[in-house]
Amino acid sequence: MDSASALPLEHEEHDPTSVEHLKPADGDLKRTIVREWQDEMSTKRLRMRTCAVCAKDDFACELQDVSVSTVDLTLLRNDELPRKVLPTTYNFDAYDRALLCSAGLSDVNVPANMIACNKCMKSLRRGSMPKLALANWLYYGREALPPDVKEAFDSASIFERMLISRVRYNSVSCRFKAAQYDPTEEEPEQTYVLRSYRKGVRGNVLVTPLDVGRLYDVLPPAPEAIRDTMSVIFIGSIPPTRKTIRRLRPVLVRKSKVKIMLDFLLAHNPYYGHLQGFRGYSEQNLNDLFDQEDAGADESVPGAVHVGFLPSNDAVDSASADYTRRNVDGITDGVSADVLMENVGFTLGDHSPSSYRDMKLTALERCLAGKAYLGYRRGSSMVPDFDNPYLLSMAFPEEDPWGIGGMHHPFRRIKISAVEQVGHLLGMHEGRFQRHPEFAFFYYNVLRKQLVSQSMRYKVPQSTYKSIIDQMLQLDLSRLAALRECCKKNPLYVPTDQEDKRIMALMGSVGLIARQVPGSSGQKVMLRNEIRSVINYRGAPTLFITLNPSDVDNPIVRLLVGEDINLEDISRGEDMDGWSRKILAAKNPAACAKFFDLVMKKFISLILRYGKPGRGLFG
């Protein structure tokens, strides 16, 4: 629990010798808790519906049905959008050209009733556009795509999406497990059958510090660029063959689909036009995509993709061990549409002490020279990632194909922060953004970098503060620059000159802190101090409770995804097998996060009864 959601202290007087709170709850309290829990977790309250104004899915209790005639639809118009991107799923002109989500309309042909969330209705009643309305440049026009282009975007594999992105911030490694010989093959010694083990996805691995974005000047990228960003890892008893690799549908690339998507983006997306430094489409790179033996094929794995092999052993298996049955293997044919890969997005970074020392020296040199703050990053050519309106469309063109809904859009009437927009996109109807394997982690990294750049501070002991400042002001800038160059050329450089030793000692006395950055050492210290304060005020806890809400096994997740089920019918039995539930949870991470948040809050409110008069179940 972070500091923002920490429970506030109550300041009532209490007797430290009292044991009243240790007495078991009586039957009336237990029945009250059960009744309230059943009411709060009922289908009626938890069924998901869609706001027609902002297109966000929310609980039915947070939404209301309103007559369209009572709403000023002109507030929901965006006449600056080109005609070619306008909605086609409802009668756009009949609804006074308002940008709406058809899933929230009772009638798509004639204005009748619509569903709106409480926040949107509050703004509309004030006569203003809701902040997160589709009309505020949060509409992406996917319904207006040509059928062949829409099908290409919807069916694109992870490698195909990477080939059409102008910006890459990470590399992707796709992991496949298990292989065995197929005795029915004519050449069993050279081929084997790929079996995709039914295994729950454990999530992406993020490594910091982050490399800066790589901006491609031609698409598809050159083979050397692909080699740095795409890889496939096999875990099994024998290495894969070329025939096996060609069976990997999740990472196959179809030249025809790549060309369809690129032709559309180059013609209709303003950020894919012939901007400065961008040379557009490369027929040569597309033709050179596959190895020589597959040169004439339309579908294969790019020849520049690195294919690795790890022998299966207990150490590898233990890395994904789980005390639940989430990761119990079950074999299914590799051609199944519901094959789950472990997509691991990682970023290039240098964690060595020499790199950290190099960055500190550069920062100190700029500060003493009176230069502006420089965000120091190691890596390839830079792409602005803070307050960048075209980053979304360049990194994820399949989600913003027209280039009309980026972060910090310059034409947006009501400003929206990147944090607000990312949170909104993850909750939008149809769940395209939440199901994207990279989107959430990509912007998590961007937002964390921005937070670090805004909150990073130097730290020195108060007792030596004045002397350290005096020593810094006396430093020779040319000597400091020379020392930095020495450290850059030789990461193991050890100064021998007395002046260089003095500079290094001074650097060692200066620390860096990022107090408000989640996960940082500074925030951990702050939370630890808060816990200690609570213990000092109230005493040590007498009861510890461990909660582990299971998104795979609980039917509430199905309701949050939008399925039409009744929780009250669960006594009749579950109609989904275990593997189908794992697939559902893996494909809907936002629904799983909402489920966890819901269960934890209801536990605190209804079972612990925090903030309510009287005691809770545990005292």
N, C-alpha and C positions, 0 to 999 in steps of 0.2 A: 504494500500500500504506500503510495507516494505521499509527500507532505501535503499536497493540495487536498487529498481525500482523507487525511488522518482525522480520527475522531477527536473532537474538541474535549477538553477537560471540563468536568462538572465540578463546581466549587462548593457543593453542599458539605456541611459538617458531617463527619461520620466517626463512629466509635471503632478504633483499630482493634479492640478486643472482641467485637461482636462476631458471632458465628451464624447470624440469621441467614446470610446469603448461602450458607452451605447446606441448608435444609432442602430436601427433595421437593420438586414442584408437585402440587396437589392435582387431583384429577380434573378439576374445573379449568385450571390454567392449561393443562395439556389439551383438553378438548377445544378450548378457545384457539390455541395455536394451530391445531389441525384444521379447524374450520376456516381460519383466516388464510392459512397456506393454500387450502383447496380453492378458495375464492380468488386469491391473487394469482394463482398459477393455472387458472381455468382457460379453456379454449376461447371463451368469449373475450377475455382480457388480452390474451397473448396472440390471437390471430393477426397476421400481418396484412396490412392494406397499403395502398400506394397513394401518396399525395399527388394530385394532378398538377399542382403548381410547381413543386420542386423535384418531383419524381423520386422522392425518397420513401423507402419502405419503413413503416413504423407500426407500433402496436395499435390495435383498433381503438383502445381507450385514449390514445393520443391524437386521434383523427376525428373529423366530423363531416357529416353530409350537409352540403349547402346547395341552395338553388343557384344556378348560374346567373339567373336574372338579378340576384342580389349582389353580384360581384362586378366591379368595374374592370372589364376585361382589357381595356386599353392600357391598364397598368402592367399587363403581362405580354405586351407586344415588344418586338425588337425589329423595327423596320430597316435596320442597317444590315440585316442578313441578306445574302443573295437569294434570289428566288429558287435557285436549283437545290438549296439545302433545306427548304421548308418541309414541315411534316406532311406525311401522306397517309397516316394511320387513322386520321379523323378529319371531319369536314372543317378544314382550316378557316375558310372564309365565313362559314356559319358561326364559328366561335370568335368572330371579330378579329381574326388573325392573331389570336393569343397563342403563345407557345405553351402547350400543355402536354402532359403525359396521358396517353389514351387509356392506360390501365386504371386511371383514377376517374374516368368518365362513365356515367351510367348509360349514355347513348353517344356513339361516335358520329352520328349523322345529324342529329338535331340537338341543340343546347337544352339540357334538362338539369340533372343534378351532377355534382362532382364532389370528390373527396378532397379535403384539404386538412393539413396539419394545423395544430393550434398556433404555431409560430407564424406560419404564412397568413392565416386568417387575421391574426392580430395586426399585421402590417397592412393588409388589404382594408381592414376596417378603418385604419388611420388614413387611408387614401394614398398609400405609398407602395412601391414595389417591394416584395419580400427580398431580403438580402440574397437568399439562395434560390431564387426563382430561376427557372430555365431561361427566362427572357434576359437575365443578367449574365449573358454569355456563358451559360452552363449547359447549353444544348449542343449536341454533337452531330446531329443529322445523319445518323447511321441508317435510318429508315429511307432516306433519299438516295442511298447508294445504288448504282446499277446492279442488277441481280448477280452478274458474274463477278463483279468486284466485291460485293457483300459476301458471296460464297467463298471467295478466295481469302478474305480477311478472317471470316469465321472459322475456316478449316486450316488456317496456316499453322504449321508446326513451329516449335520454338526457334529452330534454326532459320526457317523462312522469315520469321519476324525480325530476326537479327540482321538478315541480309537487306531489308528495306529500311532499317533505321539509320538516320543520318548521324546519330550520336550514340556512342556506347560508353557506359560508365562501369561496366563489369564484364567478367567472363562467365560463361555458363558451362558447367560440367554435368552431363546426364549419366546417371548411374544405373546400370542394369545388373541384375544378379541371377546366377544359376545357369548352368549349361550342362548338357549331357549328350552323349553320342546317340545318334538315331540309327539303329541297325537297319532300317528300311531304305536308307539312302544308298545309292550306287557306290559312293566313295565315302564310307563312314569315317575313314581316318582323316578326312579333310573337312568334314562338315559336322555340324551338330544342331540340334533343335534348341531354339531359345525358348525358355519358359519364363514368363514374368511372374515372379513370386508375388502373391497377394500380401502386400506389406503396407501398413499405414505410413503416410508421409510424415516425417518428423520435423520438417521445416527447413528453411534456408539457413545457411551459415554466412554470417556477415563478419568481415575482417576489416579493422581500421588500423592505421589511417587510410583514407580513401585516395585512390588515384583520381586525377581530374578527368573530365569527359574527353573522349576522343571524337573529333568531328571529321567525318569522312568527306572527301572532296569529290568522290565518284561512287555510284551505286550500280550493281552490287560491289562491295569492297574487294580490294585486291586479295589474292590468296594469302599473302603474308599477314594481312590484317585479320583474316578469318582464323589463321593459325593461332593468333594470340587470344582469341575470344571464345572459341568453341572446342569442346573436347567431350569424349565419351569414355566412360570407365566401365569395364566388365569385371565382375567378381564371379568366379566359378572355378571349375577343376581344370579346364583347358582354355587356351587362348581362342578368341573368335576368329572365324574365317571371313573372307569377303562376302560369301553368300549369306552368312549370318548377319553381317552388318547391314546388308541391303534389306533385311526384314524389319529393321527398326523403324516402324512407322512414326513414332513421336519425333524422330530427328531427321527424317528424310526430307529432302528438298526437291520440289518440282519446279523446273525452270519456267514452265508455262505460267504457273501461279505467281511466281516472283515477278515475271514480266507484266502480268495483268495489274498487279498491285503497284508496281513502279510507274507504269504508264499512267495510271489514274493519279497518283500522287504528284507526278511531275506536271500534269495538266491542270490539277485543281487545288493543290495545296500550296499556299503562297510561300511556305518555308522550304519547299522543294523546287522552287523556280530557280532560274539562273541567277542566283545571288553571287555576290563577290566571293571568288575562290571556289565555287561549286561548279563542277563540270558536267553534272547530270548523269545520264544513263550510259553505262559501258557495256556494249554488246560483247566485247572481247572478254571482260571479266565473267560474264554469264556463260559464255562458251567454254571458258577455262575452269568452270566450277568443279567438274568431276575429273577423276583420273582418266588416263588415256583409254582404258578398256571400257569405261562408261561414257565416253565423250559424246556418243550419239544418243544416249538415253535422256529421257525427260525427268526421270526420278531416280535419285540415289543420294548417298551421303557425300557432301563436299570432300574432295580429295585432300584439302588442307586441314580438315578436322583431325585433331590428334586423338588416336584411339589407344587407350591404355588398358592394361590387364593386371588384376590383383588376384592371386590365388586365394580361394576361400579358406578361412581358418577361424579358430575361436576368437582371436583378437579382433578380426573384422566384424564378426557377428556380435560381439559384446558391445561394440560402439553404438549399436542401435537396440540394445537390450531394454526391456521394459517389464515392470512388475505386473502390468495389466496384460490382456491378451490382444492389445492393439497391433502388435508386430508379429503375431503368430503367422507363419507362412502357410499358404495354400496355393497350389499350382493352378494356373489357368493358361490357356493358349496365348502365345505372344501376339496373335492377330486380334485379340479381343479389343473392343473399343474402349474398355475401361481399364487400360493398363496405366498404372501409376508409376511415374518415375520420381526419383529424388532429385529435383532441380536445385542445384546448389549455386546460388549467385555469390561470387566473391570478387573482392576488389584488390587491385595490386597495391601493396604498401610496404614500407620499410620500417620494421620495428626495432632495428638495431640501435644501441646507445649512441653510435656515431651519427646516425641520422638525426636523432633527437638533439645531440650536441650541435650539429650543423645548423639546425633550425633555430636554436636558441642564439647562436652567434649571429646569424643573419638578422633576427629580430632585434637584438641588442644594438647591432651596428646601425640599423635604420632609425631606431629610437634616438640614439645619440646624435645622428646626423640631422634630426628634425624632419625626417621624411614621413609620408603618410603610412598608415598601417598597411601591411602587406600580408595577405593570407598565404602562407608558405606551403606549397604542395609539391611533392616529388612526383614526376611522371611525365606524360606526354602532353601534347598541345592542349591549351586550356579552352574550355567552353564555359561561359557564365552559367552558373546554376542557381544563383540567388536572384529572385525577382525577374526571372526570365520568362516572358510570355510564350516563346516558341519552343521551350524545352520539352513540354509534354508531347507536342506533335512530332518533334524530331526523334524523340526516344521511343515513343509508342504511337506510331502513325495508325496502327490498326484500331486504336481507341479514339483518336481525334483525326480522322482522315481528311477533314476539310480544313483543319488548322484554325478552328473558331472558338476553342474552349480552353485555352492555356491558362496557366497560373498568372495572376497579375495582368490580365488582358487590358490593354490600354484604353479600350472603349467601354469598359465596365462602368456602369453608372454608380453602383455601390461597391466600394472596395471590399475585397475578400482576401484574407490572408491565405497563404499556402496551407497552413495547418487546417483552417476551416474548410478549404476546398478539398483537400485530400480526404478528410473525414467524411465530407458529404459524398464524394464520389464512391467511397467504399460502401456506402449504404444505399446507393441508387438502385432503382428497379432493374431487374434482369441480372444484376450482379456481375457485369462484365469487368469492372475494375477490381472488385474483390477477388475474382477468380483468376485474375492475371497472375502468372507465377513470379513476376518481377516488380510490378508497379508499386505495391505497398513498401517493399524493402528498398527500392530505388529512392522513393521520396523520403522514407525514414532516414536514409543516409544523408540526403540533401538537407533536410531540416535539422538534423543533428549537427552537421557541419556549420550551418548558419548560426545555430544556437551557441556552438563553441566559439565561433568567431566574435560573437557579441558579448559573451560572458567571461572569456578567458582573462585572467588577471595575474600579475606577478605577485609573489608572496615572499616576504622576508621577515625574519624575527624582529619584533619591535625594538628589542634592545640594541640591535645592530643596524637599524634602519638608516640612521643618519650617516654612519660611517660607510655603509655600502653605497649610498647615493653619492657621497663625496668621492669615493674611489671610482665610480662609474664616470663622473664628470671629468676626472683626470685622465681617463683612458685616451691613448693615442689611436685615432680612428684608422689611420693607415696600418698601424700594427695589428689592430683588431681584424681588419680586412685580410691582411696577410695570413694571420692565424686561421681564419675561416677557410681560406684557399688551401692551406696545408691540410686541414682536417678533411676537406672535400676530396683531395687527391689521395690521401692515405687515411682511411677510417681508423687505423690503429695508431695514428700519430701520437707520440708522447713528447710534449714540449721539453726542451732542455734549457732554453733561455729563461732567465729569472723573470723577465717581464711577461713572457708567455705563460709561465707557471702562475704568476699573479693573476692574470686574466682568467685562466682556467679555474683557479680557486674562487675567484669572484663569481664566476658562472655557477659553481657548485653551491654557492650560498643563496642563489635566487631560484625559487620554485615557481611552478605554474599551477593554478587552481581553476576549476570550472564548477563553481558551487551549484548552479542551477541546472546543470546538464544531467538528465536522467542516466543513471548507470556510472557516472563519474565518481572518482574517489571523494570529491568534495561533497556530493550529494549523499553518499553513503555515510560519511561522517556526520552530516546534518541529521539524517534519519536516526543514526545510532544515538546521538545526543538527545533527540526527541524521545526515544524509547527510554533512555535512562532517566529523563525528567519525569515521565509518567510513573516509572517504578519508584523513584524517590518520593513522589507525591502520594501514590496509592499503595505502594508496597509491591513485593514480587507477586506475579500471577500464581493462582492456586490451581488453575485448570488450563490445560493446553488442548486445543481442538484442531485436528487436521481435516480439511475438506478437500475433496478431489472430484468435482463435478465431471461426469463422463459424457462428453459430447457425442461419442460414438454410440453409446447405449441409451441415451435419453431421447424419447420421442419429441420433446420440446424443440429440439434442433430442427426436426422436420417441419414443425409449425413455423419456426422463424425463417426457414428457407422459403416458405410460401405454399407448402403443400396443403391440400384440403383434407385435413384429418381432424378427428376429435380425440382429445387427450382422455376424455372420460370413457372412451371405448377400449382403452389399453388393456383392460382386464380380459378382453376377448383374445388377446395374444398379439404379438408383433408380426406384421405382414411383410417385413423386410428382413432378409438374412443378414448375417454379420458383415459379410463383404460389401453388400450394398450400402449398409450404414457407414462403413469406413469410406467408401467412395463419396457419399453425400457429405460427410464431415470434411474430407480433404478438399473438395471442390467449393466449399462454402465457409472459408475461414472467418468471415465477418459474422456470420450467423453463430458460429461456435464461440467467438469472442463475446457476442451479445448474450449468449446463453450463460457463459461463465459469469459475466457481470451481473446478470439478472439473479442467478442463484445466490451469489455472494451478498448482494444487497438485500434480498428477501430474507436470507439467513440472519443478517444483522438486525433487520427491522422486525421480523415476525418471531424468530426463535430466541434471539438474544434480547429482543424488545428494547434495543438501545434508543434512548430519547423518549420512551413512553413511560407513563406512570406505572409504578409497581415493578415487580421482578420479572426476569425472563426464565426460560427453561432451566438454565444453569445457575441461576442466582440473581 
